[in-house]
Amino acid sequence: MKILFADLDGTLLNNQSKVSDYSIEVLRRMTGAGHKLVLASGRPLGSILEVKHLAGLDMPGVYVTANNGSLIYDCDNGVIIYTNPVPMDRVRKIWDTAHAMDVHIQTYTDDSIVTLTNDHEINKYTVKIHLPVIYTDRPEDVLAHAPSKMLAIELTDHDKLEGFRQKVLSEHGDVLDALYSQPDYLEIYSRTAGKGAALTWLCNQLGVPIKDSYAAGDAMNDISMIKAAGHGIVMCNADESVQSHADIVTEFSNDEDGLAKLIEKEILA
């Protein structure tokens, strides 16, 4: 048995944020042959489950690693089996730092986005992430427990976002990591979480040797799982800085079913 950890945006999803019929058919053949599928994304759980439902990926034995590996979900049993959240005391401090630096910041309840104002950043984000939004200046009042991640968004000034990243790492780098999932999205999550840690944990939990694991991605926040996997796959549409960590670079892009074609060659051959 082999196990595939597949990132969504820029990897399994095409440029219309869909899973193509061809990719769905290949994934069905893969799981039908006894291999495991893990949808591994920086997205929150609800958004990943929506993608899974709309694509009809209802095969047994599918798992989700959400929020950059800070949460692992067993789809067959409908339960969260692992969490590694951002400590609640850090949430308030990062929230205040973001607003002092005029950077959009948000976090998450189990089923909602939590942010301060209805701005351009949240409007762009919710085009793809179809979750309700709670507007508040006191996230601690609406969070029932420590969140899996925080997300900073800056659509026009990457230098400002990078300055915020450096500030977060200087003040919280002992506990948290801050990596880009795309140039204007900065993911903030536990330093002991991450997609690579989730891959290792789930492989151990399922008894799958690391040598039989495959991980595919395209962004900086995918690098840890690409390096942790027995076979690290990077999409050819990824930046060269990410491709440099690959064991395999796909011949075709996410908009050309590049991952599905590689699955046929590497896993189903």
Sequence and secondary structure as in RCSB ss.txt:
>XXXX:A:sequence
MKILFADLDGTLLNNQSKVSDYSIEVLRRMTGAGHKLVLASGRPLGSILEVKHLAGLDMPGVYVTANNGSLIYDC
DNGVIIYTNPVPMDRVRKIWDTAHAMDVHIQTYTDDSIVTLTNDHEINKYTVKIHLPVIYTDRPEDVLAHAPSKM
LAIELTDHDKLEGFRQKVLSEHGDVLDALYSQPDYLEIYSRTAGKGAALTWLCNQLGVPIKDSYAAGDAMNDISM
IKAAGHGIVMCNADESVQSHADIVTEFSNDEDGLAKLIEKEILA
>XXXX:A:secstr
  EEEE IIIIIS TTS   HHHHHHHHHHHHTT EEEEE SS HHHHHHHHHHHT   TTEEEEETTTTEEEET
TTTEEEEE    HHHHHHHHHHHHHTT EEEEE SS EEESS  HHHHHHHHH    EEE S HHHH SS  S E
EEE SS HHHHHHHHHHHHHHHTTTEEEEEEETTEEEEEETT HHHHHHHHHHHHHT  GGGEEEEE SGGGHHH
HHHSSEEEE TTS HHHHTT SEE SS GGGTHHHHHHHHHT  
